Amino acid sequence: MGKQYDKALRIISIAVVAVVANFVFYQPDNDVQHISWLKGLVISLIEWTILLEINRVGIQLAQRRYPRLNQTKQRIALELGWLLTATVVHRVIITYLYDITQFWGYPLPGGTYWVTTLVSFLFTLPVAAIYEGKHLYRQWWETYYEAERLKKENLQSQLDSLKAQINPHFLFNSLSTLSSLVTEDPVKAEQFIEELASVYRYLLQTNEQPLTTLEQELHFIRAYFNLLQMRFGSSIELDQAIDERYHAFLLPPLTLQLLVENAVKHNAALPTRPLLIRIYSDEANNLFVLNTLQKKTNLVPSNQTGLQNIATKYRLLKQAEVVVKQTDTHFQVLIPLIPNLPHEHPHY
């Protein structure tokens, strides 16, 4: 609780309770005895300043000893015990002194002890509730923000882990392709190395970002496809049909590369039966990557890391689900495009 807020609360609490207590405890009898209301008010202010300050100490002690949300029961129990004890001791002593000295000029009725103690305790409860409510509110926000911070750190860690899987995977497949070209066509191998250096530079730069534009991803996939064609020639074809208005939309880096790589890995590509890969958009801000399904005779073992990687990224970024469909002739993956608007960027 801020110092200014605490100071204001103390002043207002003492003033309000003292005025009400003076009216309840002293004013009726004092009017009969023609005792000044100002005297009663001053005495009431002194009494309640002492009692409320003592109670404030108890509340602060309880909050220091049991500060956390999961300690609320212990904290409130300590506060109530302190408030009850302090109020009983304070009111009994004060009432006893008034009674034996006849401070107000008249004896006090026998039931005054219990009435003043009970009413005083009821007066202190709202003040204590304000302090406790403020403490609970602060602790709740601190717990909430701490949970959000840990959640973001966890999501960032998962995203970093996913991105770390891409670079070695991409490099391994590229080197496998290069190994084949070195023995088959050294000239193409040299061209491949130059293209690979350009592509890998982009990969390293973009993969550090959570999102990239579709336009950048398309530029990259064309360069990547050039590398594939150096190996497969006319056995592989790429068709793009994407409305330019979607070029500024966002998606996780290397999404298209993983899907194209997945298509090449699991399907046969022959000059007489080319592997066709189509990338196109629709009116609902979706991107589709579709390839003809012509599975290899010798199936390549797969744990579907690429697809799982993409789906997990979208889930962590709190975006719509990636949808995979397969028919007898085609394999299709739907990628939701993310609008490139500041207030719609995902936070993690």
C-alpha positions as CSV (number, residue, x, y, z in Angstrom):
1,M,0.0,0.0,0.0
2,G,1.5,3.4,-1.0
3,K,2.4,5.8,1.8
4,Q,0.0,8.5,0.5
5,Y,-2.8,6.1,0.3
6,D,-2.1,4.7,3.7
7,K,-1.9,8.2,5.3
8,A,-5.2,9.3,3.7
9,L,-6.9,6.1,4.8
10,R,-5.7,6.5,8.4
11,I,-6.9,10.1,8.6
12,I,-10.3,9.4,7.1
13,S,-10.8,6.3,9.1
14,I,-10.0,8.0,12.4
15,A,-12.1,11.0,11.6
16,V,-15.2,9.0,10.5
17,V,-15.1,6.4,13.3
18,A,-14.4,9.1,15.9
19,V,-17.4,11.2,14.8
20,V,-19.8,8.2,14.7
21,A,-18.4,6.8,18.0
22,N,-18.9,10.2,19.8
23,F,-22.5,10.3,18.6
24,V,-23.1,6.7,19.7
25,F,-21.2,6.6,23.0
26,Y,-21.1,10.1,24.5
27,Q,-23.4,12.5,22.7
28,P,-26.8,11.4,24.2
29,D,-25.7,11.5,27.8
30,N,-23.4,14.5,27.3
31,D,-26.3,16.5,25.9
32,V,-28.3,15.8,29.1
33,Q,-25.4,16.9,31.2
34,H,-24.8,19.9,29.0
35,I,-21.3,18.8,28.1
36,S,-19.8,20.3,25.0
37,W,-20.0,18.1,21.9
38,L,-16.6,19.4,20.9
39,K,-15.1,17.9,24.1
40,G,-16.7,14.6,23.3
41,L,-15.4,14.7,19.8
42,V,-11.8,15.5,20.9
43,I,-11.8,12.7,23.4
44,S,-13.2,10.3,20.8
45,L,-10.5,11.3,18.3
46,I,-7.8,10.6,20.9
47,E,-9.4,7.2,21.7
48,W,-9.8,6.1,18.1
49,T,-6.4,7.3,17.0
50,I,-4.8,5.0,19.7
51,L,-7.0,2.0,18.9
52,L,-6.9,2.2,15.1
53,E,-3.1,2.7,15.1
54,I,-2.7,-0.3,17.4
55,N,-4.9,-2.3,15.1
56,R,-2.9,-1.1,12.1
57,V,0.3,-2.4,13.6
58,G,-1.4,-5.8,14.0
59,I,-2.6,-5.8,10.4
60,Q,0.9,-4.9,9.2
61,L,2.4,-7.7,11.3
62,A,0.0,-10.2,9.9
63,Q,0.7,-9.1,6.4
64,R,4.4,-9.4,6.9
65,R,4.2,-12.8,8.5
66,Y,1.7,-14.3,6.1
67,P,2.0,-12.2,2.9
68,R,1.1,-14.7,0.2
69,L,-2.3,-15.5,-1.3
70,N,-2.2,-19.1,-0.1
71,Q,-1.7,-17.8,3.4
72,T,-4.8,-15.7,3.4
73,K,-6.6,-17.8,6.1
74,Q,-3.7,-17.6,8.5
75,R,-3.3,-13.9,7.9
76,I,-7.0,-13.1,8.5
77,A,-7.1,-15.3,11.6
78,L,-4.1,-13.4,13.0
79,E,-5.7,-10.0,12.2
80,L,-9.0,-10.9,13.8
81,G,-7.3,-12.2,16.9
82,W,-5.2,-9.0,17.2
83,L,-8.2,-6.7,16.5
84,L,-10.4,-8.5,19.0
85,T,-7.7,-8.6,21.8
86,A,-6.7,-4.9,21.2
87,T,-10.3,-3.7,21.1
88,V,-11.3,-5.6,24.3
89,V,-8.3,-4.4,26.2
90,H,-8.6,-0.8,25.0
91,R,-12.3,-0.4,25.6
92,V,-12.3,-2.1,29.0
93,I,-9.4,0.0,30.3
94,I,-10.9,3.3,28.9
95,T,-14.4,2.5,30.1
96,Y,-13.1,1.4,33.6
97,L,-11.2,4.7,33.9
98,Y,-14.2,6.8,32.9
99,D,-16.3,4.8,35.3
100,I,-14.2,5.0,38.5
101,T,-13.2,8.6,37.9
102,Q,-16.6,9.7,36.7
103,F,-14.7,11.6,34.0
104,W,-17.9,12.7,32.3
105,G,-19.5,13.7,35.5
106,Y,-21.9,10.7,35.8
107,P,-21.5,7.0,36.5
108,L,-21.6,4.6,33.5
109,P,-24.3,1.9,33.3
110,G,-23.2,-1.7,34.0
111,G,-23.7,-2.8,30.4
112,T,-21.5,-0.1,29.0
113,Y,-18.4,-2.3,28.9
114,W,-19.9,-4.9,26.6
115,V,-21.7,-2.4,24.4
116,T,-18.7,-0.2,23.8
117,T,-16.4,-3.2,23.2
118,L,-18.8,-4.9,20.8
119,V,-19.6,-1.7,18.9
120,S,-15.9,-0.7,18.8
121,F,-15.0,-4.0,17.3
122,L,-17.7,-3.7,14.7
123,F,-16.3,-0.2,13.9
124,T,-12.8,-1.5,13.4
125,L,-13.8,-4.4,11.0
126,P,-14.5,-2.2,8.0
127,V,-11.1,-0.4,8.3
128,A,-9.3,-3.8,8.7
129,A,-11.3,-5.1,5.6
130,I,-10.1,-2.2,3.5
131,Y,-6.4,-2.9,4.5
132,E,-6.9,-6.6,3.8
133,G,-8.7,-6.0,0.5
134,K,-5.9,-3.7,-0.7
135,H,-3.3,-6.4,0.3
136,L,-5.3,-9.2,-1.5
137,Y,-5.7,-7.1,-4.6
138,R,-1.9,-6.3,-4.7
139,Q,-1.0,-9.9,-4.1
140,W,-3.4,-11.1,-6.7
141,W,-1.9,-8.8,-9.3
142,E,1.6,-9.7,-8.4
143,T,0.8,-13.4,-8.6
144,Y,-1.0,-12.8,-11.9
145,Y,1.9,-10.9,-13.5
146,E,4.4,-13.5,-12.2
147,A,2.3,-16.3,-13.7
148,E,2.1,-14.4,-17.0
149,R,5.9,-13.7,-16.9
150,L,6.6,-17.4,-16.4
151,K,4.1,-18.3,-19.0
152,K,5.8,-16.0,-21.6
153,E,9.2,-17.3,-20.6
154,N,8.0,-20.9,-21.1
155,L,6.4,-20.1,-24.5
156,Q,9.6,-18.3,-25.6
157,S,11.7,-21.2,-24.5
158,Q,9.4,-23.6,-26.4
159,L,9.6,-21.4,-29.5
160,D,13.3,-21.2,-29.3
161,S,13.5,-24.9,-29.0
162,L,11.4,-25.4,-32.1
163,K,13.5,-22.9,-34.0
164,A,16.6,-24.6,-32.9
165,Q,15.3,-27.9,-34.5
166,I,15.0,-26.2,-37.9
167,N,18.6,-25.2,-38.6
168,P,20.3,-28.6,-38.2
169,H,17.4,-30.3,-40.0
170,F,17.7,-27.9,-43.0
171,L,21.5,-28.1,-43.0
172,F,21.4,-31.9,-42.9
173,N,19.1,-32.2,-45.9
174,S,21.0,-29.6,-47.9
175,L,24.3,-31.3,-47.3
176,S,22.7,-34.6,-48.4
177,T,21.6,-33.0,-51.6
178,L,25.1,-31.4,-52.1
179,S,26.7,-34.8,-51.5
180,S,24.7,-36.3,-54.4
181,L,25.5,-33.4,-56.8
182,V,29.3,-33.5,-56.1
183,T,29.6,-36.9,-57.7
184,E,26.8,-36.4,-60.4
185,D,27.5,-32.8,-61.6
186,P,30.4,-30.8,-60.0
187,V,29.3,-27.6,-61.9
188,K,25.8,-27.8,-60.4
189,A,27.3,-28.5,-57.1
190,E,29.2,-25.2,-57.2
191,Q,26.0,-23.4,-58.1
192,F,24.2,-25.2,-55.4
193,I,26.8,-24.0,-52.8
194,E,26.3,-20.4,-53.9
195,E,22.5,-20.7,-53.6
196,L,22.8,-22.6,-50.3
197,A,24.9,-19.8,-48.8
198,S,22.3,-17.2,-49.8
199,V,19.5,-19.3,-48.6
200,Y,21.1,-20.2,-45.3
201,R,22.0,-16.6,-44.6
202,Y,18.3,-15.7,-44.9
203,L,17.4,-18.7,-42.8
204,L,19.7,-17.6,-39.9
205,Q,18.4,-14.0,-40.1
206,T,14.7,-14.8,-40.3
207,N,14.6,-17.7,-37.9
208,E,15.5,-15.3,-35.0
209,Q,12.1,-13.7,-35.5
210,P,8.8,-15.2,-34.3
211,L,7.0,-14.1,-37.5
212,T,7.9,-13.0,-41.0
213,T,5.9,-11.7,-43.9
214,L,4.4,-14.0,-46.5
215,E,6.3,-12.0,-49.2
216,Q,9.6,-12.7,-47.6
217,E,8.7,-16.4,-47.1
218,L,7.7,-16.6,-50.8
219,H,11.1,-15.1,-51.9
220,F,12.8,-17.6,-49.7
221,I,10.8,-20.6,-51.0
222,R,11.6,-19.7,-54.6
223,A,15.3,-19.7,-53.7
224,Y,15.0,-22.9,-51.9
225,F,13.1,-24.5,-54.8
226,N,16.0,-23.5,-57.1
227,L,18.2,-25.7,-54.9
228,L,15.7,-28.6,-55.3
229,Q,15.5,-28.2,-59.0
230,M,19.3,-28.5,-59.3
231,R,18.9,-32.0,-58.0
232,F,15.5,-33.1,-59.4
233,G,15.3,-31.1,-62.6
234,S,11.9,-31.3,-64.3
235,S,10.9,-34.0,-61.9
236,I,9.6,-31.4,-59.5
237,E,7.3,-28.4,-60.2
238,L,6.2,-25.4,-58.1
239,D,3.0,-23.5,-58.8
240,Q,2.2,-20.3,-56.9
241,A,-1.2,-18.6,-57.0
242,I,-1.3,-16.0,-54.2
243,D,-3.2,-12.8,-54.1
244,E,-0.7,-9.9,-53.6
245,R,-2.9,-8.4,-50.9
246,Y,-1.7,-11.2,-48.6
247,H,2.0,-10.5,-49.1
248,A,2.1,-8.3,-45.9
249,F,0.4,-11.0,-43.8
250,L,2.5,-13.0,-41.3
251,L,3.4,-16.6,-40.6
252,P,6.2,-18.3,-38.7
253,P,9.5,-18.4,-40.6
254,L,10.4,-21.4,-42.7
255,T,6.8,-22.7,-42.6
256,L,6.7,-23.1,-46.4
257,Q,10.2,-24.6,-46.5
258,L,9.2,-27.3,-44.0
259,L,6.1,-28.2,-46.0
260,V,7.9,-28.3,-49.4
261,E,10.7,-30.3,-47.8
262,N,8.1,-32.7,-46.4
263,A,6.5,-33.2,-49.8
264,V,9.8,-34.0,-51.5
265,K,10.9,-36.3,-48.7
266,H,7.8,-38.6,-48.8
267,N,6.9,-38.5,-52.5
268,A,8.4,-39.9,-55.7
269,A,9.6,-37.3,-58.2
270,L,10.1,-38.6,-61.8
271,P,10.5,-36.9,-65.2
272,T,7.5,-38.9,-66.4
273,R,5.5,-38.2,-63.3
274,P,6.6,-34.9,-61.8
275,L,5.8,-34.0,-58.2
276,L,3.6,-30.9,-58.3
277,I,3.6,-28.6,-55.3
278,R,1.0,-25.8,-55.3
279,I,1.0,-22.8,-52.9
280,Y,-2.2,-20.7,-53.1
281,S,-4.5,-18.5,-51.0
282,D,-8.2,-18.2,-50.5
283,E,-10.6,-15.3,-49.5
284,A,-10.5,-16.3,-45.8
285,N,-6.9,-15.4,-45.2
286,N,-5.7,-18.9,-45.5
287,L,-2.6,-20.3,-47.3
288,F,-2.6,-23.7,-48.8
289,V,0.3,-26.0,-49.6
290,L,-0.8,-28.9,-51.7
291,N,1.2,-31.6,-53.3
292,T,0.3,-34.6,-55.5
293,L,0.4,-37.8,-53.4
294,Q,2.7,-40.3,-55.1
295,K,4.4,-42.1,-52.2
296,K,7.8,-43.6,-52.6
297,T,8.1,-47.3,-52.9
298,N,10.6,-47.4,-50.1
299,L,8.9,-45.2,-47.5
300,V,11.2,-42.9,-45.6
301,P,10.7,-43.2,-41.8
302,S,9.0,-40.2,-40.4
303,N,8.0,-38.8,-37.0
304,Q,6.2,-35.9,-38.7
305,T,8.5,-33.4,-36.9
306,G,8.0,-30.7,-39.6
307,L,4.2,-30.7,-39.3
308,Q,4.2,-31.0,-35.6
309,N,6.7,-28.1,-35.5
310,I,4.4,-25.8,-37.5
311,A,1.3,-26.8,-35.6
312,T,3.0,-26.3,-32.2
313,K,4.2,-22.8,-33.3
314,Y,0.6,-21.8,-34.2
315,R,-0.7,-23.1,-30.9
316,L,2.0,-21.3,-28.9
317,L,1.3,-18.1,-30.8
318,K,-2.5,-18.5,-30.0
319,Q,-3.5,-18.6,-33.6
320,A,-6.0,-20.8,-35.5
321,E,-5.2,-24.4,-35.9
322,V,-3.2,-25.8,-38.8
323,V,-5.4,-28.2,-40.8
324,V,-4.0,-31.2,-42.6
325,K,-6.1,-33.1,-45.2
326,Q,-5.1,-36.1,-47.3
327,T,-7.0,-37.8,-50.1
328,D,-6.0,-40.7,-52.4
329,T,-4.3,-38.2,-54.8
330,H,-3.3,-35.2,-52.8
331,F,-1.8,-34.0,-49.5
332,Q,-2.8,-30.5,-48.3
333,V,-1.9,-28.3,-45.3
334,L,-3.9,-25.2,-44.5
335,I,-1.9,-22.4,-42.9
336,P,-3.8,-19.5,-41.3
337,L,-2.2,-16.2,-42.3
338,I,-1.9,-13.6,-39.5
339,P,-2.9,-10.0,-40.3
340,N,0.0,-7.6,-40.1
341,L,-1.6,-5.2,-37.6
342,P,0.1,-3.9,-34.5
343,H,-2.8,-4.7,-32.2
344,E,-3.1,-8.2,-33.6
345,H,0.5,-9.3,-33.3
346,P,0.6,-12.3,-31.0
347,H,2.4,-11.8,-27.7
348,Y,4.2,-14.5,-25.8
